[in-house]
């Protein structure tokens, strides 16, 4: 008996953004490796790339993610 069931069809109301086809899909049509989501609305899914860019910028500029080298560490 499988521990996890592979869901082949999405649930109505679940929205995804397909990175391969660059389109919004209701329910997962493409493999998980090729999509962002789920989102609650079609509108949210349509802004997936913008949301990802904003989050990446936040993470890249968050000082908690950039450890400062210790004074005793060699820089070269």
Backbone bond lengths (Angstrom), bond angles and torsions (degrees), N, CA, C in turn:
res aa  C-N    CA-C-N  psi(-1)  N-CA   C-N-CA  omega(-1)  CA-C   N-CA-C  phi
1 X - - - 1.444 - - 1.532 108.44 -
2 X 1.314 116.07 132.33 1.461 121.38 -178.96 1.521 110.84 -74.42
3 X 1.323 115.03 142.28 1.460 119.40 176.99 1.519 111.82 -75.38
4 X 1.307 115.81 -33.80 1.456 120.47 -178.86 1.517 108.81 -124.68
5 X 1.288 115.59 133.32 1.458 119.68 176.41 1.518 108.74 -89.34
6 X 1.319 115.41 134.44 1.449 119.67 177.01 1.515 108.60 -81.83
7 X 1.306 114.69 119.06 1.458 119.20 179.99 1.515 108.37 -86.59
8 X 1.300 117.37 120.88 1.454 121.00 -177.35 1.522 112.28 -95.05
9 X 1.317 117.84 -18.73 1.459 120.97 179.42 1.510 109.21 -126.51
10 X 1.311 114.95 145.24 1.455 119.69 -179.59 1.517 111.59 -81.76
11 X 1.318 113.83 168.88 1.453 120.46 176.18 1.518 108.91 -89.56
12 X 1.308 118.14 140.44 1.460 119.33 174.47 1.526 109.20 -57.72
13 X 1.315 116.36 137.08 1.452 120.54 -179.69 1.513 114.48 93.97
14 X 1.338 117.94 -7.10 1.468 121.39 174.02 1.526 107.36 -95.63
15 X 1.301 115.31 125.66 1.458 120.23 -177.10 1.521 110.09 -115.86
16 X 1.318 116.04 141.46 1.460 122.99 -178.60 1.527 108.98 -132.45
17 X 1.335 115.07 158.53 1.456 120.31 172.25 1.522 106.94 -114.66
18 X 1.316 116.99 119.76 1.464 122.31 -179.61 1.518 109.02 -85.00
19 X 1.332 116.28 120.79 1.460 122.37 -179.41 1.523 111.90 -73.88
20 X 1.306 117.06 -29.22 1.471 120.76 -179.25 1.528 111.39 -74.71
21 X 1.334 116.43 -47.07 1.466 121.39 -176.44 1.523 112.97 -94.05
22 X 1.358 116.50 -8.69 1.459 122.73 -179.68 1.522 111.68 54.07
23 X 1.351 114.12 52.15 1.458 119.18 179.21 1.522 110.60 -148.33
24 X 1.324 114.64 159.94 1.459 122.20 177.78 1.522 108.28 -85.54
25 X 1.338 115.65 138.44 1.465 121.38 179.97 1.523 109.21 -129.47
26 X 1.314 116.77 141.21 1.461 119.95 171.89 1.512 107.28 -91.59
27 X 1.318 115.30 121.30 1.458 119.55 -174.30 1.513 108.80 74.85
28 X 1.309 118.56 149.82 1.465 118.47 -177.64 1.522 111.82 -72.60
29 X 1.306 115.38 114.87 1.466 120.77 176.12 1.528 110.29 -96.38
30 X 1.329 115.98 -32.80 1.465 121.48 -177.20 1.525 109.80 -106.29
31 X 1.329 117.51 163.34 1.465 120.96 179.64 1.534 111.96 -59.29
32 X 1.308 116.21 152.30 1.462 122.47 -177.49 1.530 111.98 -56.67
33 X 1.319 117.93 -34.29 1.469 120.67 -178.91 1.522 112.24 -64.90
34 X 1.326 117.25 -15.51 1.463 121.65 -176.98 1.522 113.70 -109.69
35 X 1.338 117.94 16.51 1.462 116.63 -175.79 1.522 112.60 -145.35
36 X 1.323 115.20 157.03 1.453 124.19 170.31 1.518 106.62 -108.08
37 X 1.312 116.96 144.90 1.454 120.22 175.46 1.509 110.42 136.20
38 X 1.292 117.59 -178.54 1.465 126.51 13.13 1.529 112.15 -84.60
39 X 1.315 114.47 155.20 1.451 123.97 174.10 1.526 108.02 -115.22
40 X 1.309 115.72 155.71 1.467 120.65 -177.07 1.527 112.51 -74.94
41 X 1.337 116.28 -28.14 1.465 119.62 -177.26 1.521 110.97 -134.86
42 X 1.312 114.89 161.15 1.469 121.36 175.16 1.533 109.47 -61.18
43 X 1.320 116.58 -40.12 1.453 122.23 -179.22 1.536 111.19 -59.55
44 X 1.326 116.98 -47.19 1.469 120.75 178.13 1.526 110.85 -59.92
45 X 1.319 116.79 -43.98 1.466 121.09 -179.87 1.525 111.09 -63.68
46 X 1.321 117.22 -35.14 1.467 120.19 -178.83 1.531 111.77 -68.32
47 X 1.333 117.29 -19.36 1.461 121.66 178.61 1.533 112.11 -102.92
48 X 1.321 117.58 18.33 1.467 122.18 -175.16 1.523 112.65 -58.01
49 X 1.310 118.42 -43.50 1.465 120.62 -177.90 1.528 110.67 -68.39
50 X 1.310 117.03 -39.60 1.470 121.01 177.32 1.531 110.17 -63.79
51 X 1.326 116.35 -43.72 1.463 121.18 177.92 1.524 110.49 -60.79
52 X 1.327 116.73 -43.29 1.470 120.99 179.61 1.530 110.68 -62.86
53 X 1.336 117.62 -43.15 1.468 120.80 178.41 1.523 111.05 -60.98
54 X 1.343 116.45 -43.85 1.465 120.65 179.76 1.528 111.10 -63.02
55 X 1.324 117.08 -44.11 1.460 120.76 179.86 1.521 111.34 -66.17
56 X 1.324 117.25 -40.87 1.465 120.29 178.10 1.524 110.91 -61.13
57 X 1.330 116.64 -42.62 1.459 120.40 178.98 1.530 110.66 -62.96
58 X 1.328 116.68 -42.39 1.468 120.36 177.39 1.523 110.62 -59.44
59 X 1.325 117.37 -45.39 1.459 121.04 -178.29 1.525 111.26 -67.99
60 X 1.329 116.83 -40.12 1.457 120.18 -178.72 1.523 112.03 -66.68
61 X 1.315 117.84 -28.05 1.460 121.08 -178.61 1.526 112.80 -101.75
62 X 1.314 118.03 5.04 1.463 121.68 178.72 1.527 108.71 -81.45
63 X 1.331 117.22 117.67 1.475 119.10 -177.02 1.527 113.41 -63.92
64 X 1.312 118.01 -21.48 1.469 119.98 178.65 1.524 112.02 -67.04
65 X 1.332 118.54 -20.00 1.467 121.67 -178.94 1.515 112.45 -93.87
66 X 1.316 116.69 -4.81 1.464 120.15 -177.81 1.523 108.58 -117.15
67 X 1.309 116.16 93.23 1.458 121.30 179.33 1.525 110.00 -66.63
68 X 1.301 115.78 134.79 1.457 121.26 175.44 1.529 108.04 -82.30
69 X 1.318 117.29 137.79 1.474 119.21 178.66 1.529 110.03 -65.05
70 X 1.309 115.15 144.91 1.460 120.31 176.64 1.513 108.97 -73.59
71 X 1.337 117.56 148.21 1.474 120.12 -178.77 1.525 113.32 -57.97
72 X 1.334 118.06 -28.66 1.466 120.52 -177.56 1.534 113.74 -85.58
73 X 1.345 117.51 -1.26 1.468 120.66 179.89 1.520 110.16 -86.38
74 X 1.326 116.01 142.53 1.455 121.79 178.15 1.523 108.96 -75.56
75 X 1.313 119.01 129.67 1.461 124.13 -178.51 1.517 112.60 -86.07
76 X 1.286 119.92 -10.26 1.459 121.60 -172.71 1.446 112.15 -108.34
